Amino acid sequence: MFDLAQPVRIVAGAVDATNVLIPRALLEKQGCRPDALHGRPLDHDGDPFGRLVHNFVANVVACGDRLDRREALAAASAITHLCATWLRGREAGSSPQHQDVRIRVRRFIEAELGNPKLSPALIATRLGLSRSTLYRLFTPNGIVSYIRDRRLMHAMRMLIRDEAHPARIARIAYAVGFSDERTFRRAFKRRFGFIPSDAAQRLSPGSSAESLSVLQSWIESL
C-alpha cells in the first residue's frame, strides 16, 4: 500500500502485478486514511474479505478490455468501495507530522489552483506555517515550481476532458490561475513539448513514444 502523496522508493525485479490507483478523496470519504498505511504490506490471502477484493480486481483486469464505458465506470466504483472497506480499520499508527503538513499544503494548493494570487506567502498565512517550513517541504524543486506544475497538469485534464467541445485556451489559462494566455501557452509548451491546442491529438491512441512519456507523467501526477 503506497500513499503517493508521500516519498516512496521501490527496488524490485521483474514482477507480474496489477496496480490499483484510487484518488485519496474517494477513500477518505469512506473513512480510510491512506497516509497511515503508507509502505505497509497487506496479505490478502490471510483475510477472507481481502481475497474477495483480490479476486474481483483480477476478474475486472481479465475482462476490462471488453467492458463498455458504463460498465467500466461501475467496475471502478465497485473496486473503490471494496478497497476502502478492506483498508478501513487497518491503519497502523499515525503518519509523521511533516507528512500530514505536506498533505494539508497540497490539498490547499489543489483547492486554490484557480486563484491567481496563490503564492507561498498566502499558503503560509492561511495554514499557519513558517516560510522556512513551507520551502523545506518542497525541496529540491521548490513550492513555486510545484504550484505551476499542478496548474499545468490540471489544464491538461481540462483539455482532454473537453475534447468533444474544445474550450478556449484563454478560459483554461485563467481557470488554472494564469494571468494571461501567452504566459500559459509558453509554460505549457515548456512543460509538455507541445502547445495546448494539440493536447487531445498528442495523447490519443497511437501517439508517439515521446507523447506517451508525457501521458505517463500526467497520469502519475493525478
C-alpha positions as CSV (number, residue, x, y, z in Angstrom):
1,M,0.0,0.0,0.0
2,F,1.5,3.3,-1.1
3,D,0.3,6.8,-0.4
4,L,1.6,8.7,-3.4
5,A,1.5,12.0,-1.5
6,Q,4.5,10.7,0.5
7,P,8.0,9.9,-0.7
8,V,8.5,6.3,-1.9
9,R,11.4,4.4,-3.4
10,I,10.8,0.9,-4.7
11,V,13.5,-1.5,-5.9
12,A,12.2,-4.8,-7.4
13,G,13.0,-7.3,-10.0
14,A,10.6,-8.4,-12.8
15,V,7.1,-8.9,-11.5
16,D,3.6,-9.6,-12.8
17,A,1.4,-7.2,-10.9
18,T,-1.8,-5.1,-11.1
19,N,-1.6,-1.6,-9.7
20,V,-4.8,0.0,-8.5
21,L,-4.7,3.8,-8.2
22,I,-7.5,5.4,-6.2
23,P,-7.8,9.1,-5.5
24,R,-7.3,9.9,-1.9
25,A,-10.5,11.8,-1.6
26,L,-12.6,8.8,-2.6
27,L,-11.0,6.7,0.1
28,E,-11.2,9.3,2.8
29,K,-14.9,9.8,2.2
30,Q,-15.4,6.2,3.3
31,G,-13.3,6.6,6.5
32,C,-10.0,5.2,5.1
33,R,-6.7,7.0,5.9
34,P,-4.2,6.0,3.2
35,D,-1.4,8.1,4.8
36,A,-1.4,5.8,7.8
37,L,-1.0,2.7,5.6
38,H,1.9,4.0,3.6
39,G,4.5,1.3,2.9
40,R,2.6,-1.4,4.7
41,P,2.3,-4.9,3.1
42,L,-1.2,-6.3,3.3
43,D,-1.8,-10.1,3.0
44,H,-5.0,-10.7,1.1
45,D,-4.6,-14.5,1.3
46,G,-4.9,-14.4,5.1
47,D,-8.1,-12.3,5.0
48,P,-11.4,-13.6,3.6
49,F,-12.5,-10.1,2.5
50,G,-9.0,-9.4,1.1
51,R,-9.4,-12.5,-1.1
52,L,-12.7,-11.2,-2.3
53,V,-11.2,-7.8,-3.2
54,H,-8.2,-9.6,-4.9
55,N,-10.4,-11.9,-7.0
56,F,-12.8,-9.1,-8.0
57,V,-9.9,-6.9,-9.2
58,A,-8.3,-9.8,-11.1
59,N,-11.6,-10.5,-12.8
60,V,-12.0,-6.9,-13.9
61,V,-8.5,-6.9,-15.3
62,A,-9.2,-10.1,-17.2
63,C,-12.2,-8.7,-19.0
64,G,-11.5,-5.0,-18.8
65,D,-10.9,-4.5,-22.5
66,R,-14.4,-5.9,-23.2
67,L,-16.3,-3.5,-20.9
68,D,-18.1,-0.5,-22.3
69,R,-17.8,2.9,-20.6
70,R,-20.8,2.5,-18.4
71,E,-19.6,-1.0,-17.2
72,A,-16.0,0.2,-16.7
73,L,-17.2,3.1,-14.5
74,A,-19.3,0.8,-12.4
75,A,-16.5,-1.7,-12.0
76,A,-14.1,1.2,-11.0
77,S,-16.6,2.4,-8.4
78,A,-17.0,-1.1,-7.0
79,I,-13.2,-1.5,-6.7
80,T,-13.0,1.8,-4.8
81,H,-15.8,0.7,-2.3
82,L,-14.2,-2.7,-1.8
83,C,-10.7,-1.4,-1.3
84,A,-11.9,1.3,1.2
85,T,-13.9,-1.3,3.2
86,W,-10.9,-3.7,3.3
87,L,-8.4,-1.0,4.2
88,R,-10.6,0.8,6.8
89,G,-9.6,-0.2,10.3
90,R,-6.1,-1.4,9.2
91,E,-4.4,1.9,9.9
92,A,-1.2,1.3,12.0
93,G,-0.5,4.4,13.9
94,S,-0.2,8.0,12.6
95,S,1.9,9.4,9.9
96,P,4.9,11.6,10.8
97,Q,3.8,15.2,11.4
98,H,5.7,16.6,8.4
99,Q,3.8,14.2,6.1
100,D,0.5,15.4,7.5
101,V,1.5,19.0,6.9
102,R,2.6,18.2,3.3
103,I,-0.8,16.7,2.6
104,R,-2.6,19.7,4.0
105,V,-0.5,22.0,1.9
106,R,-1.1,20.0,-1.3
107,R,-4.8,19.9,-0.6
108,F,-4.9,23.7,-0.2
109,I,-2.9,24.2,-3.4
110,E,-5.4,22.0,-5.3
111,A,-8.3,23.9,-3.9
112,E,-6.8,27.2,-4.8
113,L,-5.3,26.5,-8.3
114,G,-7.7,28.9,-9.9
115,N,-6.6,31.7,-7.6
116,P,-4.0,33.9,-9.4
117,K,-2.9,35.2,-6.0
118,L,-1.9,31.7,-4.8
119,S,1.7,32.0,-3.5
120,P,4.0,30.7,-0.8
121,A,3.1,33.7,1.3
122,L,-0.7,33.1,1.0
123,I,-0.2,29.4,1.9
124,A,2.0,30.1,4.9
125,T,-0.6,32.6,6.2
126,R,-3.7,30.6,5.6
127,L,-2.2,27.3,7.1
128,G,-0.2,29.0,9.9
129,L,3.2,27.8,8.6
130,S,6.6,29.5,8.5
131,R,8.2,30.2,5.2
132,S,11.2,28.0,6.0
133,T,8.9,25.0,6.8
134,L,7.0,25.5,3.6
135,Y,10.1,25.7,1.4
136,R,11.7,22.7,3.2
137,L,8.6,20.5,2.4
138,F,9.1,21.1,-1.4
139,T,12.8,20.7,-1.8
140,P,14.6,20.3,-4.2
141,N,12.5,22.0,-6.9
142,G,10.6,24.4,-4.7
143,I,7.0,25.2,-4.0
144,V,6.6,27.8,-6.8
145,S,7.6,25.2,-9.3
146,Y,5.2,22.7,-7.7
147,I,2.3,25.1,-7.9
148,R,3.0,25.8,-11.6
149,D,3.3,22.1,-12.4
150,R,-0.1,21.4,-10.7
151,R,-1.7,24.2,-12.7
152,L,-0.4,22.8,-15.9
153,M,-1.4,19.2,-15.1
154,H,-4.9,20.5,-14.2
155,A,-5.0,22.4,-17.5
156,M,-4.1,19.1,-19.3
157,R,-7.0,17.3,-17.7
158,M,-9.3,20.1,-18.8
159,L,-8.1,20.0,-22.4
160,I,-8.5,16.2,-22.6
161,R,-11.9,16.3,-20.9
162,D,-13.2,19.0,-23.3
163,E,-12.0,17.2,-26.4
164,A,-15.6,16.9,-27.8
165,H,-16.3,20.5,-27.1
166,P,-12.9,22.3,-27.3
167,A,-12.6,25.0,-24.7
168,R,-10.9,28.3,-25.5
169,I,-7.3,28.2,-24.4
170,A,-7.7,31.6,-22.6
171,R,-10.5,30.3,-20.5
172,I,-8.5,27.3,-19.3
173,A,-5.5,29.5,-18.7
174,Y,-7.5,31.8,-16.3
175,A,-9.2,28.8,-14.8
176,V,-5.9,27.3,-13.5
177,G,-4.6,30.7,-12.2
178,F,-2.5,32.1,-15.1
179,S,-2.8,35.8,-15.5
180,D,-2.6,35.7,-19.3
181,E,-2.9,33.3,-22.2
182,R,0.6,33.9,-23.6
183,T,2.3,33.0,-20.3
184,F,0.2,29.9,-20.1
185,R,1.0,28.8,-23.7
186,R,4.7,29.3,-23.1
187,A,4.7,27.4,-19.8
188,F,2.6,24.6,-21.2
189,K,4.9,24.1,-24.2
190,R,8.0,24.1,-22.0
191,R,6.4,21.5,-19.7
192,F,5.0,19.1,-22.3
193,G,6.7,19.9,-25.5
194,F,3.6,20.9,-27.5
195,I,1.0,23.7,-27.4
196,P,-2.3,23.4,-25.5
197,S,-4.4,23.1,-28.6
198,D,-2.5,19.9,-29.6
199,A,-3.1,18.1,-26.3
200,A,-6.0,15.9,-27.3
201,Q,-4.3,14.8,-30.5
202,R,-0.9,14.2,-28.9
203,L,-2.4,12.0,-26.1
204,S,-4.7,10.0,-28.3
205,P,-4.2,6.2,-29.0
206,G,-1.3,5.6,-31.4
207,S,0.7,8.6,-30.1
208,S,4.5,8.7,-30.4
209,A,6.8,7.3,-27.7
210,E,7.6,10.9,-26.7
211,S,4.0,11.9,-26.3
212,L,3.3,8.7,-24.4
213,S,6.0,9.7,-22.0
214,V,4.2,12.9,-21.4
215,L,1.0,10.9,-20.9
216,Q,2.7,8.7,-18.3
217,S,4.0,11.8,-16.5
218,W,0.4,13.2,-16.5
219,I,-1.1,10.0,-15.1
220,E,1.5,9.8,-12.4
221,S,0.6,13.3,-11.2
222,L,-3.2,12.7,-10.8
